[in-house]
Amino acid sequence: MQIKLYQLAFLLLVLFASCNKPANNQSSIANDSTLFLNDSTLQAIENPHLVAFRAYIQQLDSADAKSMELSMNEFKRIFQNKSTGLCDSAYCIYQELIDTLELKLNDKLMNDTTDYLPLFTNTTISKKLKLAKAELLKYGFRYAVSEGQVYIEQDRSYLIKNLMPLFSEPMKAYLQQIEKENREGFIDDAGIVIQPKQHVDRIIWYEQFIAENPDFMLIKNCKSYKKAYQTYLFTGIDNTRLFEDEENMVLSSYFITAYNYLSKVYPQSELALLVQPFRLAIEQKQLSVVEGLLKKYTIKGLIFSQGI
């Protein structure tokens, strides 16, 4: 499958955002995720339930979609009635398996000679394709298409349907947001496919969530997603260009709508404070100021260098 560099970069952000716990995490990881033993030095030993779950995960076939269901059942068996903090920690282990499955299923798909495009282009679908689609859905994956290329992605509603009650409130909110974004999409055929207001809402969601949950165990993921969405709001992309007329610095309608919505609905947000001088410089045709602001935002880690 041929995926353009900027699309691949965004996909990697979504698929591989780390589940590593920040060193200063105190609130979202329950005390029973780690056992502390008094000795000559303070040592942290991982909770035995997590150790057992990881061991179970590691012996599964990471190229077989059925491993999703097997690990789901084991998750429920081990962590039912355990603390939400412990379940949040176990989610990270589980997600690593899911990401690996997704990669390896796509590797297998690349060597599969079956034509899966009729799933998206034909009203009449063969029995073989229907069975293949149903089998994937049964195990929490689905076929998707981009620029004429079929690939396999996680059906994130699968995890929500099966495990949601076990998690903490911040984790529930995070997983629901990720599922929503995955379902709605973001980029296809080198263009942004969500509406300008949705684009702004996504950034604001992360801005508020990060502020309210600074010690959330997946805070690095949230910051990465926010940075990615924010980048496109300042730079555009091939088929959703920032400027309708680049030479005369005339904003395209997508960004006019987004910036107007931001200033009206979220005028005191961090994002609005970044967009205001940027838009003013564009309106005043000050290209050097625009470039200076993009450089400044890049150095501060607010956006990616020259887009994604």
C-alpha positions in Angstrom: 0.0 0.0 0.0 1.4 3.4 -1.0 0.7 6.0 1.7 2.1 9.5 1.4 4.7 10.6 4.0 2.5 13.0 5.9 -0.4 10.5 6.0 2.0 7.8 7.3 3.3 10.1 10.0 -0.2 10.9 11.2 -1.1 7.2 11.2 2.0 6.4 13.2 1.0 9.0 15.7 -2.4 7.4 16.1 -1.2 3.8 16.1 2.0 4.0 18.1 1.5 6.8 20.7 3.3 5.3 23.7 1.6 3.8 26.7 4.7 4.5 28.8 3.9 6.1 32.1 5.3 9.5 32.8 7.7 9.6 35.7 5.6 12.2 37.7 2.4 10.3 37.2 0.6 10.1 40.6 -3.2 10.2 40.2 -4.2 8.1 37.2 -2.2 5.0 38.1 -3.6 3.4 41.2 -1.3 2.3 44.0 -2.0 -1.4 43.2 -0.5 -1.1 39.7 2.9 -1.2 41.4 4.1 -2.8 44.6 6.6 -0.9 46.7 9.0 -2.9 48.8 11.1 -1.4 51.7 14.7 -2.5 51.4 18.0 -0.6 51.3 16.5 1.3 48.4 12.9 1.9 47.3 12.0 -0.5 44.5 9.0 -0.6 42.3 7.7 -4.1 41.3 5.0 -4.4 38.7 1.7 -5.7 40.0 1.5 -9.5 39.6 -1.8 -9.3 37.7 -0.1 -7.1 35.1 2.8 -9.5 34.9 0.4 -12.4 34.4 -1.5 -10.6 31.7 1.6 -9.6 29.9 2.9 -13.2 30.0 -0.4 -14.4 28.5 -0.3 -11.8 25.8 3.2 -12.7 24.8 2.3 -16.3 24.1 -0.5 -15.4 21.7 -0.1 -15.4 17.9 0.3 -11.7 17.2 -0.6 -12.2 13.5 -4.0 -13.9 14.2 -7.0 -11.7 14.7 -8.5 -14.4 17.1 -5.8 -13.3 19.6 -7.9 -10.2 20.1 -10.8 -12.2 21.5 -8.6 -14.5 23.5 -6.8 -11.5 25.2 -10.1 -9.8 25.8 -11.5 -12.8 27.7 -8.3 -13.0 29.7 -8.5 -9.3 30.5 -12.0 -9.7 31.9 -11.0 -12.8 33.8 -8.0 -11.1 35.5 -9.2 -7.6 36.0 -12.9 -7.9 36.7 -13.6 -6.2 40.1 -10.0 -4.8 40.2 -9.3 -1.1 40.7 -9.8 1.2 37.7 -6.2 2.3 38.0 -5.0 -1.3 37.6 -7.3 -1.7 34.6 -6.0 1.5 33.0 -2.5 0.1 33.3 -3.6 -3.2 31.8 -5.1 -1.4 28.8 -1.6 -0.2 27.8 -0.4 -3.8 27.6 -3.5 -4.8 25.7 -3.2 -1.9 23.2 0.4 -3.0 22.4 -1.0 -6.3 21.2 -3.8 -4.7 19.2 -1.3 -2.4 17.4 0.9 -5.3 16.6 -2.0 -7.3 15.3 -3.0 -4.4 13.1 0.4 -4.2 11.6 0.8 -7.9 10.9 -2.7 -8.2 9.5 -1.9 -5.5 7.1 1.4 -7.3 6.2 -0.7 -10.4 5.4 -3.2 -8.3 3.4 -0.4 -6.9 1.2 0.4 -10.5 0.1 -3.3 -11.4 -0.4 -4.3 -11.6 -4.0 -8.0 -11.2 -3.2 -9.6 -8.0 -4.5 -11.2 -6.3 -1.5 -12.3 -3.1 -3.3 -15.8 -4.4 -4.1 -16.5 -4.1 -0.3 -16.5 -0.3 -1.0 -17.5 0.0 -4.7 -20.0 -2.7 -5.4 -23.6 -3.2 -4.4 -23.2 -6.9 -4.9 -20.5 -8.5 -2.7 -19.4 -12.1 -2.9 -20.0 -14.5 -0.1 -16.2 -14.8 0.4 -15.8 -11.1 1.0 -18.8 -11.0 3.3 -17.4 -13.8 5.4 -14.0 -12.1 5.5 -15.6 -8.8 6.6 -17.6 -10.5 9.3 -14.6 -12.4 10.6 -12.6 -9.2 11.0 -15.4 -7.4 12.7 -15.9 -10.3 15.1 -12.4 -9.8 16.4 -12.4 -6.0 16.5 -10.9 -5.1 13.1 -12.4 -3.8 9.9 -11.5 -3.1 6.3 -11.0 0.5 5.3 -10.0 2.2 2.0 -7.9 5.3 1.2 -7.0 6.4 -2.3 -8.1 3.1 -3.7 -6.0 1.0 -1.3 -7.8 -1.3 1.1 -6.2 -1.8 4.5 -7.2 -3.1 7.9 -7.7 -0.9 11.0 -8.9 -1.3 14.5 -12.6 -1.1 15.2 -12.2 0.9 18.4 -15.8 0.4 19.4 -15.0 -3.2 20.1 -12.9 -2.4 23.1 -15.5 0.2 24.3 -18.3 -2.4 24.1 -16.4 -5.0 26.0 -14.2 -3.3 28.5 -15.4 0.3 29.1 -16.9 -0.3 32.6 -13.5 -1.4 34.0 -11.7 1.9 33.3 -11.3 5.2 35.2 -13.3 8.2 34.0 -10.4 9.9 32.3 -9.6 6.7 30.5 -13.2 6.2 29.4 -13.3 9.8 28.1 -10.0 9.3 26.2 -11.1 6.0 24.6 -14.4 7.4 23.6 -12.7 10.4 21.9 -10.2 8.1 20.1 -13.1 6.0 18.9 -15.0 9.0 17.7 -11.9 10.4 15.8 -11.2 7.0 14.3 -14.8 6.7 13.1 -15.0 10.2 11.6 -11.5 10.0 10.0 -9.3 13.0 9.4 -7.2 12.8 6.2 -8.0 11.0 2.9 -6.7 11.6 -0.6 -4.4 14.3 0.7 -7.2 16.4 2.1 -8.9 17.0 5.5 -12.2 15.2 5.5 -13.8 16.5 8.7 -15.5 19.9 8.9 -13.6 23.0 10.1 -15.6 23.2 13.3 -14.9 19.5 14.0 -11.2 20.2 13.5 -11.2 23.0 16.0 -13.4 21.0 18.5 -10.8 18.2 18.5 -8.0 20.5 19.4 -10.0 22.2 22.1 -11.0 18.8 23.5 -7.4 17.8 24.0 -6.5 21.3 25.3 -9.2 20.9 28.0 -8.5 17.3 28.7 -4.8 17.9 29.2 -5.5 20.8 31.5 -8.0 18.7 33.6 -5.9 15.5 33.7 -2.2 16.5 33.8 -1.2 13.2 35.3 -3.2 10.9 33.0 -1.0 8.0 32.1 -1.5 8.6 28.3 -0.9 12.3 28.5 1.9 12.1 26.0 -0.5 10.6 23.5 -2.9 13.5 24.0 -0.2 16.0 23.5 0.9 14.3 20.3 -2.6 14.2 18.9 -3.2 17.8 19.8 0.1 18.8 18.2 -0.8 17.0 15.0 -4.3 18.5 14.6 -2.9 21.9 15.5 -0.2 21.6 12.8 -2.8 21.1 10.1 -4.8 24.1 11.3 -1.8 26.3 10.7 -0.4 24.7 7.6 -3.1 23.0 5.7 -2.4 20.0 3.4 -2.2 19.4 -0.4 -5.9 19.2 -1.1 -7.0 21.4 1.8 -4.7 24.3 1.3 -4.2 27.1 3.8 -4.4 29.7 1.0 -7.0 30.0 -1.8 -4.6 32.4 -3.4 -1.1 31.9 -2.0 0.5 34.8 -3.8 -1.9 37.3 -2.4 -2.3 35.4 1.0 -6.0 34.9 0.7 -7.2 32.2 3.2 -9.2 29.3 1.9 -12.8 29.0 3.1 -12.0 26.0 5.3 -9.6 28.0 7.4 -11.8 31.1 7.4 -14.6 29.0 8.8 -12.3 27.3 11.4 -10.8 30.6 12.6 -14.1 32.4 12.8 -15.6 29.5 14.8 -12.6 29.4 17.1 -12.7 33.2 17.9 -16.5 33.0 18.5 -16.8 29.8 20.5 -13.4 29.5 22.2 -12.0 33.1 22.4 -10.1 32.5 25.6 -8.6 29.2 24.6 -4.8 28.6 24.2 -5.5 27.8 20.5 -7.3 31.1 19.9 -4.3 33.0 21.4 -2.1 31.3 18.8 -4.4 31.8 15.9 -5.2 35.5 16.5 -1.7 36.9 15.6 -1.3 34.4 12.9 -4.5 35.4 11.2 -3.9 39.1 11.7 -0.5 38.7 10.0 -2.2 37.0 7.0 -4.8 39.7 6.7 -2.1 42.3 6.8 -0.1 40.4 4.1 2.9 40.1 6.4 4.5 37.0 5.1 7.6 37.3 7.2 5.5 37.6 10.4 3.5 34.5 9.3 6.7 32.6 8.8 8.2 33.8 12.0 5.1 32.7 14.0 5.2 29.2 12.4 8.9 29.0 13.3 8.2 30.2 16.9 5.3 27.7 17.3 7.6 24.9 15.9 10.4 25.7 18.3 7.9 25.7 21.2 6.7 22.3 20.2 3.2 23.5 19.4 3.3 22.3 15.8 5.4 20.0 13.7 8.0 21.4 11.5 6.7 22.2 8.0 3.5 20.2 8.6 3.4 16.4 9.0 
